[in-house]
Amino acid sequence: MTETATDTGTAMAARAEDLHRDYGRGGAAVRALRGVSVEVESGTFTAVMGPSGSGKSTLLHCLAGMDRPTRGAVWWGGTDVSRLPERRLAVLRRRRIGFVFQAFNLMPAMTAAQNIALPCRLAGERPDRRLVQDALARVGLAGRERHRPGQLSGGQQQRVAIARALVSRPAMLFADEPTGALDRATGHEIPALLRAQVDEEAGTCVMVTHDPVAAGYADRVLLLADGVVAEELHRPTAARIGERLSLLGGGGR
């Protein structure tokens, strides 16, 4: 797949152009996104924040190909994925995207290894045991292959969910409030892990969060309000993020 690049030669993993997303019709319509244009460079970590209802999760889902914009376009490299038929998009999403949910979404009766391999099986593919073990090792859970979710802490369960997203070596990893179901101390382990994946594996990550400390691990922070990007911060401290976020009305989910 051809990658687009900036004038400096940096490849763009994804970009949104004049993105609008409406839910409902007529006077009852909710305008979640109102003309958002953003670029995500390969090998970077971006955090998306904003008050409740600001459109941050909608933006994430549109960028990840999980939701389609009402107007505008989403590009992965040189491909306009917002125009692809659903079947082609699903195949491309499986090959290029990893997604981490707030609620882990693990199958309680399956072991960690089986949970990680589940997307491969659902796609009709035979999972590679070595890749599964490598994914567990990358998130610090080597040797936990046979543990079921009930035998793991919340932080360890989220690590399994991240390993599941990473097992196919995706070009981009999207995380929607990955620390939201965890206590604060445990939750800060997750963005540190995502930061390490970007640094050590030359990965690309976009994360929605309400936590300024978690966002502080990112290269940049996009602050959304009322469906538009209100501000963009580069390498900010948690204190700076909290200060700017408070002016928009709080963290929200």
Contacts in CASP RR format, 6 or more apart in sequence:
PFRMAT RR
TARGET T0000
AUTHOR 0000-0000-0000
METHOD contacts of the structure
MODEL  1
MTETATDTGTAMAARAEDLHRDYGRGGAAVRALRGVSVEVESGTFTAVMG
PSGSGKSTLLHCLAGMDRPTRGAVWWGGTDVSRLPERRLAVLRRRRIGFV
FQAFNLMPAMTAAQNIALPCRLAGERPDRRLVQDALARVGLAGRERHRPG
QLSGGQQQRVAIARALVSRPAMLFADEPTGALDRATGHEIPALLRAQVDE
EAGTCVMVTHDPVAAGYADRVLLLADGVVAEELHRPTAARIGERLSLLGG
GGR
1 76 0 8 1.000
1 77 0 8 1.000
1 78 0 8 1.000
1 79 0 8 1.000
2 77 0 8 1.000
2 78 0 8 1.000
3 11 0 8 1.000
3 12 0 8 1.000
3 13 0 8 1.000
3 42 0 8 1.000
3 77 0 8 1.000
3 78 0 8 1.000
4 11 0 8 1.000
4 12 0 8 1.000
4 15 0 8 1.000
4 75 0 8 1.000
4 77 0 8 1.000
4 78 0 8 1.000
5 11 0 8 1.000
5 12 0 8 1.000
6 12 0 8 1.000
6 39 0 8 1.000
6 41 0 8 1.000
10 41 0 8 1.000
10 42 0 8 1.000
11 41 0 8 1.000
11 42 0 8 1.000
11 77 0 8 1.000
12 39 0 8 1.000
12 40 0 8 1.000
12 41 0 8 1.000
12 42 0 8 1.000
12 75 0 8 1.000
12 77 0 8 1.000
13 40 0 8 1.000
13 41 0 8 1.000
13 42 0 8 1.000
13 43 0 8 1.000
13 44 0 8 1.000
13 76 0 8 1.000
13 77 0 8 1.000
13 171 0 8 1.000
13 172 0 8 1.000
13 204 0 8 1.000
14 39 0 8 1.000
14 40 0 8 1.000
14 63 0 8 1.000
14 74 0 8 1.000
14 75 0 8 1.000
14 76 0 8 1.000
14 77 0 8 1.000
14 172 0 8 1.000
14 204 0 8 1.000
14 206 0 8 1.000
15 37 0 8 1.000
15 38 0 8 1.000
15 39 0 8 1.000
15 40 0 8 1.000
15 74 0 8 1.000
15 75 0 8 1.000
15 77 0 8 1.000
16 36 0 8 1.000
16 37 0 8 1.000
16 38 0 8 1.000
16 59 0 8 1.000
16 62 0 8 1.000
16 63 0 8 1.000
16 69 0 8 1.000
16 72 0 8 1.000
16 73 0 8 1.000
16 74 0 8 1.000
16 75 0 8 1.000
17 37 0 8 1.000
17 72 0 8 1.000
17 73 0 8 1.000
17 74 0 8 1.000
17 75 0 8 1.000
18 35 0 8 1.000
18 36 0 8 1.000
18 37 0 8 1.000
18 71 0 8 1.000
18 72 0 8 1.000
18 73 0 8 1.000
19 33 0 8 1.000
19 35 0 8 1.000
19 36 0 8 1.000
19 37 0 8 1.000
19 59 0 8 1.000
19 62 0 8 1.000
19 69 0 8 1.000
19 71 0 8 1.000
19 72 0 8 1.000
19 73 0 8 1.000
19 74 0 8 1.000
20 31 0 8 1.000
20 33 0 8 1.000
20 34 0 8 1.000
20 35 0 8 1.000
20 36 0 8 1.000
20 69 0 8 1.000
20 70 0 8 1.000
20 71 0 8 1.000
20 72 0 8 1.000
21 31 0 8 1.000
21 32 0 8 1.000
21 33 0 8 1.000
21 58 0 8 1.000
21 62 0 8 1.000
21 67 0 8 1.000
21 69 0 8 1.000
21 70 0 8 1.000
22 29 0 8 1.000
22 30 0 8 1.000
22 31 0 8 1.000
22 32 0 8 1.000
22 70 0 8 1.000
23 29 0 8 1.000
23 30 0 8 1.000
23 32 0 8 1.000
24 30 0 8 1.000
31 227 0 8 1.000
32 53 0 8 1.000
32 55 0 8 1.000
32 58 0 8 1.000
32 227 0 8 1.000
33 55 0 8 1.000
33 58 0 8 1.000
33 59 0 8 1.000
33 62 0 8 1.000
33 69 0 8 1.000
33 227 0 8 1.000
33 228 0 8 1.000
34 226 0 8 1.000
34 227 0 8 1.000
34 228 0 8 1.000
35 71 0 8 1.000
35 72 0 8 1.000
35 227 0 8 1.000
35 228 0 8 1.000
36 59 0 8 1.000
36 224 0 8 1.000
36 227 0 8 1.000
36 228 0 8 1.000
36 229 0 8 1.000
38 59 0 8 1.000
38 63 0 8 1.000
38 222 0 8 1.000
38 229 0 8 1.000
40 46 0 8 1.000
40 63 0 8 1.000
40 172 0 8 1.000
40 204 0 8 1.000
40 206 0 8 1.000
41 204 0 8 1.000
42 171 0 8 1.000
42 202 0 8 1.000
42 203 0 8 1.000
42 204 0 8 1.000
43 198 0 8 1.000
43 202 0 8 1.000
43 203 0 8 1.000
43 204 0 8 1.000
44 198 0 8 1.000
44 204 0 8 1.000
44 205 0 8 1.000
44 219 0 8 1.000
44 220 0 8 1.000
45 194 0 8 1.000
45 195 0 8 1.000
45 198 0 8 1.000
45 204 0 8 1.000
45 205 0 8 1.000
45 207 0 8 1.000
45 217 0 8 1.000
45 218 0 8 1.000
45 219 0 8 1.000
46 205 0 8 1.000
46 206 0 8 1.000
46 207 0 8 1.000
46 218 0 8 1.000
46 219 0 8 1.000
46 220 0 8 1.000
46 221 0 8 1.000
46 222 0 8 1.000
47 206 0 8 1.000
47 207 0 8 1.000
47 208 0 8 1.000
47 209 0 8 1.000
47 214 0 8 1.000
47 215 0 8 1.000
47 216 0 8 1.000
47 217 0 8 1.000
47 218 0 8 1.000
47 220 0 8 1.000
47 221 0 8 1.000
47 222 0 8 1.000
48 56 0 8 1.000
48 59 0 8 1.000
48 60 0 8 1.000
48 206 0 8 1.000
48 207 0 8 1.000
48 208 0 8 1.000
48 209 0 8 1.000
48 221 0 8 1.000
48 222 0 8 1.000
48 224 0 8 1.000
49 56 0 8 1.000
49 208 0 8 1.000
49 209 0 8 1.000
49 210 0 8 1.000
49 212 0 8 1.000
49 215 0 8 1.000
49 221 0 8 1.000
49 222 0 8 1.000
49 223 0 8 1.000
49 224 0 8 1.000
49 241 0 8 1.000
49 245 0 8 1.000
49 251 0 8 1.000
50 56 0 8 1.000
50 210 0 8 1.000
50 223 0 8 1.000
50 224 0 8 1.000
50 225 0 8 1.000
50 245 0 8 1.000
50 248 0 8 1.000
50 249 0 8 1.000
50 250 0 8 1.000
50 251 0 8 1.000
50 252 0 8 1.000
51 225 0 8 1.000
51 248 0 8 1.000
51 249 0 8 1.000
51 250 0 8 1.000
51 251 0 8 1.000
51 252 0 8 1.000
52 251 0 8 1.000
52 252 0 8 1.000
52 253 0 8 1.000
53 227 0 8 1.000
53 252 0 8 1.000
54 224 0 8 1.000
54 225 0 8 1.000
54 226 0 8 1.000
54 227 0 8 1.000
54 248 0 8 1.000
54 252 0 8 1.000
55 224 0 8 1.000
55 227 0 8 1.000
56 208 0 8 1.000
56 224 0 8 1.000
57 176 0 8 1.000
57 177 0 8 1.000
57 208 0 8 1.000
58 67 0 8 1.000
58 227 0 8 1.000
59 224 0 8 1.000
60 174 0 8 1.000
60 176 0 8 1.000
60 206 0 8 1.000
60 208 0 8 1.000
61 67 0 8 1.000
61 176 0 8 1.000
62 68 0 8 1.000
62 69 0 8 1.000
62 74 0 8 1.000
62 82 0 8 1.000
63 74 0 8 1.000
63 174 0 8 1.000
63 206 0 8 1.000
64 93 0 8 1.000
64 97 0 8 1.000
64 98 0 8 1.000
64 99 0 8 1.000
64 172 0 8 1.000
64 174 0 8 1.000
64 206 0 8 1.000
65 74 0 8 1.000
65 81 0 8 1.000
65 82 0 8 1.000
65 89 0 8 1.000
65 93 0 8 1.000
65 97 0 8 1.000
66 93 0 8 1.000
66 99 0 8 1.000
68 82 0 8 1.000
69 82 0 8 1.000
72 82 0 8 1.000
73 80 0 8 1.000
73 82 0 8 1.000
73 83 0 8 1.000
74 80 0 8 1.000
74 81 0 8 1.000
74 82 0 8 1.000
75 81 0 8 1.000
76 92 0 8 1.000
76 96 0 8 1.000
76 171 0 8 1.000
76 172 0 8 1.000
79 92 0 8 1.000
81 89 0 8 1.000
81 92 0 8 1.000
81 93 0 8 1.000
84 92 0 8 1.000
94 119 0 8 1.000
94 123 0 8 1.000
94 168 0 8 1.000
95 168 0 8 1.000
95 170 0 8 1.000
96 170 0 8 1.000
96 171 0 8 1.000
96 172 0 8 1.000
97 170 0 8 1.000
97 171 0 8 1.000
97 172 0 8 1.000
97 173 0 8 1.000
97 174 0 8 1.000
98 165 0 8 1.000
98 166 0 8 1.000
98 168 0 8 1.000
98 170 0 8 1.000
98 172 0 8 1.000
98 173 0 8 1.000
98 174 0 8 1.000
99 165 0 8 1.000
99 173 0 8 1.000
99 174 0 8 1.000
99 175 0 8 1.000
99 176 0 8 1.000
100 158 0 8 1.000
100 161 0 8 1.000
100 162 0 8 1.000
100 165 0 8 1.000
100 173 0 8 1.000
100 174 0 8 1.000
100 175 0 8 1.000
100 176 0 8 1.000
100 178 0 8 1.000
101 161 0 8 1.000
101 176 0 8 1.000
101 178 0 8 1.000
102 176 0 8 1.000
102 177 0 8 1.000
102 178 0 8 1.000
102 180 0 8 1.000
102 181 0 8 1.000
103 181 0 8 1.000
104 149 0 8 1.000
104 154 0 8 1.000
104 157 0 8 1.000
104 158 0 8 1.000
104 160 0 8 1.000
104 161 0 8 1.000
104 181 0 8 1.000
105 161 0 8 1.000
106 115 0 8 1.000
106 149 0 8 1.000
106 157 0 8 1.000
106 160 0 8 1.000
106 161 0 8 1.000
107 114 0 8 1.000
107 115 0 8 1.000
107 118 0 8 1.000
107 149 0 8 1.000
108 148 0 8 1.000
108 149 0 8 1.000
108 150 0 8 1.000
109 148 0 8 1.000
110 118 0 8 1.000
110 148 0 8 1.000
110 149 0 8 1.000
111 145 0 8 1.000
111 146 0 8 1.000
111 147 0 8 1.000
111 148 0 8 1.000
112 136 0 8 1.000
112 141 0 8 1.000
112 144 0 8 1.000
112 145 0 8 1.000
112 146 0 8 1.000
112 147 0 8 1.000
112 148 0 8 1.000
112 149 0 8 1.000
112 152 0 8 1.000
112 160 0 8 1.000
112 163 0 8 1.000
113 129 0 8 1.000
113 132 0 8 1.000
113 133 0 8 1.000
113 136 0 8 1.000
113 145 0 8 1.000
113 146 0 8 1.000
115 149 0 8 1.000
115 160 0 8 1.000
115 161 0 8 1.000
115 164 0 8 1.000
116 127 0 8 1.000
116 132 0 8 1.000
116 135 0 8 1.000
116 136 0 8 1.000
116 160 0 8 1.000
116 163 0 8 1.000
116 164 0 8 1.000
116 167 0 8 1.000
117 127 0 8 1.000
117 132 0 8 1.000
117 167 0 8 1.000
118 164 0 8 1.000
119 164 0 8 1.000
119 167 0 8 1.000
119 168 0 8 1.000
120 126 0 8 1.000
120 127 0 8 1.000
120 167 0 8 1.000
120 168 0 8 1.000
121 127 0 8 1.000
127 167 0 8 1.000
131 167 0 8 1.000
132 145 0 8 1.000
132 163 0 8 1.000
132 167 0 8 1.000
133 142 0 8 1.000
133 145 0 8 1.000
135 163 0 8 1.000
135 164 0 8 1.000
135 166 0 8 1.000
135 167 0 8 1.000
136 142 0 8 1.000
136 143 0 8 1.000
136 144 0 8 1.000
136 145 0 8 1.000
136 160 0 8 1.000
136 163 0 8 1.000
138 163 0 8 1.000
138 166 0 8 1.000
138 197 0 8 1.000
138 201 0 8 1.000
139 159 0 8 1.000
139 160 0 8 1.000
139 162 0 8 1.000
139 163 0 8 1.000
139 166 0 8 1.000
139 193 0 8 1.000
140 159 0 8 1.000
141 156 0 8 1.000
141 159 0 8 1.000
141 160 0 8 1.000
141 163 0 8 1.000
144 152 0 8 1.000
144 156 0 8 1.000
144 160 0 8 1.000
147 156 0 8 1.000
149 157 0 8 1.000
149 160 0 8 1.000
150 157 0 8 1.000
152 160 0 8 1.000
153 186 0 8 1.000
154 181 0 8 1.000
154 182 0 8 1.000
154 186 0 8 1.000
155 182 0 8 1.000
155 186 0 8 1.000
155 187 0 8 1.000
155 189 0 8 1.000
155 190 0 8 1.000
158 178 0 8 1.000
158 179 0 8 1.000
158 181 0 8 1.000
158 182 0 8 1.000
158 187 0 8 1.000
158 190 0 8 1.000
159 190 0 8 1.000
159 193 0 8 1.000
161 178 0 8 1.000
162 173 0 8 1.000
162 175 0 8 1.000
162 178 0 8 1.000
162 190 0 8 1.000
162 193 0 8 1.000
162 194 0 8 1.000
165 173 0 8 1.000
166 173 0 8 1.000
166 197 0 8 1.000
171 203 0 8 1.000
171 204 0 8 1.000
172 203 0 8 1.000
172 204 0 8 1.000
172 205 0 8 1.000
172 206 0 8 1.000
173 194 0 8 1.000
173 197 0 8 1.000
173 203 0 8 1.000
173 204 0 8 1.000
173 205 0 8 1.000
173 206 0 8 1.000
174 205 0 8 1.000
174 206 0 8 1.000
174 207 0 8 1.000
175 190 0 8 1.000
175 194 0 8 1.000
175 205 0 8 1.000
175 206 0 8 1.000
175 207 0 8 1.000
175 208 0 8 1.000
176 207 0 8 1.000
176 208 0 8 1.000
177 208 0 8 1.000
177 209 0 8 1.000
177 210 0 8 1.000
177 253 0 8 1.000
178 190 0 8 1.000
178 191 0 8 1.000
178 194 0 8 1.000
178 207 0 8 1.000
178 209 0 8 1.000
179 186 0 8 1.000
179 187 0 8 1.000
179 188 0 8 1.000
179 190 0 8 1.000
179 191 0 8 1.000
179 209 0 8 1.000
179 211 0 8 1.000
179 214 0 8 1.000
180 187 0 8 1.000
180 209 0 8 1.000
180 210 0 8 1.000
180 211 0 8 1.000
180 253 0 8 1.000
182 190 0 8 1.000
184 211 0 8 1.000
184 213 0 8 1.000
187 211 0 8 1.000
187 214 0 8 1.000
188 211 0 8 1.000
188 213 0 8 1.000
188 214 0 8 1.000
190 214 0 8 1.000
191 207 0 8 1.000
191 209 0 8 1.000
191 213 0 8 1.000
191 214 0 8 1.000
191 215 0 8 1.000
191 216 0 8 1.000
191 217 0 8 1.000
191 218 0 8 1.000
192 217 0 8 1.000
194 205 0 8 1.000
194 207 0 8 1.000
194 217 0 8 1.000
195 217 0 8 1.000
195 218 0 8 1.000
197 203 0 8 1.000
197 205 0 8 1.000
198 204 0 8 1.000
198 205 0 8 1.000
207 214 0 8 1.000
207 215 0 8 1.000
207 218 0 8 1.000
209 215 0 8 1.000
210 251 0 8 1.000
210 252 0 8 1.000
210 253 0 8 1.000
212 238 0 8 1.000
212 239 0 8 1.000
212 241 0 8 1.000
212 242 0 8 1.000
212 245 0 8 1.000
213 238 0 8 1.000
215 221 0 8 1.000
215 236 0 8 1.000
215 238 0 8 1.000
215 241 0 8 1.000
216 236 0 8 1.000
216 237 0 8 1.000
216 238 0 8 1.000
216 241 0 8 1.000
219 234 0 8 1.000
219 235 0 8 1.000
220 232 0 8 1.000
220 233 0 8 1.000
220 234 0 8 1.000
220 235 0 8 1.000
221 232 0 8 1.000
221 233 0 8 1.000
221 236 0 8 1.000
221 241 0 8 1.000
222 229 0 8 1.000
222 231 0 8 1.000
222 232 0 8 1.000
223 229 0 8 1.000
223 230 0 8 1.000
223 231 0 8 1.000
223 232 0 8 1.000
223 233 0 8 1.000
223 244 0 8 1.000
223 245 0 8 1.000
223 248 0 8 1.000
224 230 0 8 1.000
225 248 0 8 1.000
225 249 0 8 1.000
230 248 0 8 1.000
231 244 0 8 1.000
233 240 0 8 1.000
233 241 0 8 1.000
233 244 0 8 1.000
236 244 0 8 1.000
245 251 0 8 1.000
END
